[in-house]
Amino acid sequence: MPSNRFMSASTHIAPHALRVSRFLLFATLLQLPACGPDRSVDGETPIAVDERLVLTLVASDPDLVTPIGLAIDGEDRLYVLESHTHTQPADYAGPTSDRIKRFVEGDEAEPALFADGFQDGMNLGFSPDGDLFVVTSKAVIRLYDRDRDGKSEARDTVLALVEPESVYDHAALLGIAFSHDGWMYVSRGNVGGQPWTLRGSDGRTLSGYGDGGDIVRSRPDGAGLSEVATGFWNPFDLTFDTFGRLLAIDNDPDSRGPNRLVHVVAGGDYGYQSLYGGSGIHPYLAWNGELPGTLPFIASLGEAPSGLLNADLAALPADYAGNALATIWEESRIVRIRMTPRGMSLQGESETILQGGPDFRPVALATDSKGRIYVTDWVMRQYPNHGRGRLWRIDTKPNVERLAPRSPREEPENDTNNGWLDVLRATRNPDDLEALKDALASDDPFQQQAAQSALAQPAFRDALHALTNDSDPRLRVGAIVAMRRAGLSDPGIARRLLTDGDARVRRAALAWVGRAGMTEVLPDVERGLRSEQHPELFETYLATVRHLQPDFLTAYRAKAAPTAKQLKRVLPAGYLAALVGDPALPEATRAIALRYLEHPADHVDVLISLTKTGGPDLALEAVRTLGDVPDAGVARALRDLAGDDSAAEALRAEAMSALARQPGDATVDAMQALVDGPPAVQRESLRLLRGRPLADTVRQVLASVDLLLAEHHPIREALHAQIAMALGAPSDRPDTEAAWQAAVATGGDADSGRRVFFSPLAQCSLCHRYEGRGGVIGPDLTNVGRSKTREQIVNAILRPSDEISPEYQGWYVTTTDGRTHYGRQIDIGESSIELMLPDGTFETYRDVASYGIAEASLMPEDLEANLTVDDLRDLMAFLTR
């Protein structure tokens, strides 16, 4: 049940008012179910979508309560980790610590207490020598039962997260797996960007600040700690496949989804760093191998993947050979991932095999010696301990051909690809340079990564410098990545590469310069920005300029903020305004700069001028920026532009849309445009009018306009919908979820949908960003269409309370003065509670009378009531384009 992202709202209004608020329009948008029609299951027993499987209830509360981790020993005894310290409600009556229960299926005795006293338990695993290990958010602990009495009488901490002092449960230590040769692998989340130190039993430490989560390994006694791979968000579980490949499931940042299954290799970088915040949107970040030196995922997964299992360990149907299984906590289902070779790694597709209703929340998976699969079930979607819990068993029907289950301790089958990559990665002989160059030039990112890791070693220092001059840009890029990994800083080489003729090389060089803090090269970066002919590189240039500011570098090196993402990377005063006003820059670059312009109210005259003199892209961005500057003069300029017959239709429509966010009454302008404007302007006029109280005379004019329109005029259907809504009788609107889904399943105008997104009717942009514009409290929705379907987004709007990610769960705090505050729970102290407020700030409440979970989603239940079918269809086209 790992965490993914968070969101909050806080106010002093009553709960019913909060539910109808439009403030958190998309509070759950990135936590959508990824399965199809099976989502309607409501019964207690999940349905086997694969009809060859049988699901049996083994245990339930009160015998097992909020079970999370699961492990099975060599005698088929089940060990279940019960969570009792997971953001306990104020009135929780359970134990004060997490505990492990042991039992044998079929034994009528109640599960026996094996060990307790744990805080924030996450996972369980058995080492090859038979010792049970428990992973808590702060430690990996080995338990002993030397007298074989069924109760642990001794324990020792083999790995300890000694800092930070306090960390969110599902962002610290998470998963555990043991290789066949006895190494212990542990996954760590990104700790929210705080400074961290992990210490092994022999005193060896790993540490970081602003990096991503990682996979580490040590001996089972905690000695020999080292990092295996980095760049994760929150990798909740690990497993080894039949060929000895390490697999991990990883949650996704706000807008850089989807959740993913990855093949973990030594030295691998999987693209995420907490320095850049929770959205995942930054030019230095990747999620699917988009940047040189980062690795792609095997398969996309649904929301909150929690447990991972090598299917070859189970007596599943024979066609499951080589598959993996994963529990998808948020979506109440279990999937199989069919995997096939892709270069030196794998690619896969997930398929639902078990689907439950809202009270099926599968977490951990484990198999016994007979190949039977056991699954812990958290039952309820709320994170805080709630007293429910179940354990299930998955079997294959007797008449089905089944796999012969492997033992997890068997030697892996031979995998020449993995072996070759290991050899390549370990290369230290300069005579093998040609093989490394071949790998750099390949299309396989795993070969490239292995070569980059080798070239980062001191033995190849001279060769590495020479490669930056190679005629093949792929080798130049590989050399830059290797130099960055080696921690090298060479301003001379960097200056040359910043003027390279290949845009890929320039992008890689910018990331190297920024991350290495090469301040000497800042003038060269700025010259490159002004001469760059690829506007898509603008954000990378801008990020690099921010990185090279002395204040940021000093603060970062000193770890001056509690979390790295709080460090300010501030451009020099007037920097963006100068770029916007520079006619020598490509217009597309100036348009992008406008999205990030600080204090646009200080530049109103320039922005108004650009709406008239700028090219199409620049003028559009100027209008969009002006829309967020409430000002009477701005409103006049927008009215003039909206009514200008000589201006482009798209620009006029944008101006009319922006007018809806301005002070004053633009009803007359909207009515005039409705009569004689082009279709896009007419549509925005209707949306503006819908946001205003309509007098009887306006309704009459609307009806008169209807008579003037041809039968198939593009705006006529929208006008009919407007008239019906104004009269309070929208009789032809969909009245069921199925009807809404059908009505908006296809079609729509993405440009119009963008205007809906930023409109006062929908208010999405109050909380959420899209391509640099909008609020910061909600998830960045720039890439939502890459991981969510239209159907899933519509479902979240129509039924927001059906699926609420625990990260987006609303909380209330009632203080002793009788006021109730709403927001996202950040921390519960001994005498205080901290919430995140709508403006992104944090508030600590000390005089707390009561607190708990808000009953409904912070996203309103009736959003569609404010939108026409066309509005919602257009919005879907925009978000999924």
Secondary structure, DSSP 8 states (H G I E B T S, - for coil): -----------SS-HHHHHH-STTTTTTTTS-----GGGG--SSS-EESSTTEEEEEEEETTTS-SEEEEEE-TT--EEEEE---SS--TT--S-SSEEEEEE-TT--S--EEEEEEESSEEEEEE-TTS-EEEEESSEEEEEE-TT-SSS--EEEEEEEEEE-SS--GGGSEEEEEE-TTS-EEEEE--GGG--EEEEETTS-EEEESS--EEEEEE-TTS-S-EEEEEEES-EEEEEE-TTS-EEEEE---TTS--EEEEEE-TTEE-S--GGG-SS--STT--SSS-STT----SEEE-SSEEEEEEGGGS--BGGGTT-EEEEEGGGTEEEEEEEEEETTEEEEEEEEEEE--TT--EEEEEE-TT--EEEEE--SS-SS--S--EEEEEEE-TTS-B-----TTS-----HHHHHHHHHHT---GGGHHHHHHHHTSS-HHHHHHHHHHHTSGGGHHHHHHHTT-SSHHHHHHHHHHHHHTT---HHHHHHHHT-SSHHHHHHHHHHHHHHT-GGGHHHHHHHHHH-S-GGGHHHHHHHHHHT-HHHHHHHHTT-SSSGGGS-----TTHHHHHHT-TTS-HHHHHHHHHT-S-GGGGHHHHHHHHHHS-HHHHHHHHHHHHTS--HHHHHHHHHHHT-TTS-HHHHHHHHHHHTTSSS--HHHHHHHHHHS-HHHHHHHHHHHHTS---HHHHHHHHHHHHHS-TT-TTHHHHHHHHHHHTT--TTS--SHHHHHHHTSS---HHHHHHHHTSTTT-GGGT-EETTEE-SSS---TTHHHH--HHHHHHHHH-TTTS--GGG--EEEEETTS-EEEEEEEEE-SS-EEEE-TTS-EEEE-SEEEEEE-SS-SS-TTGGGGS-HHHHHHHHHHHT-
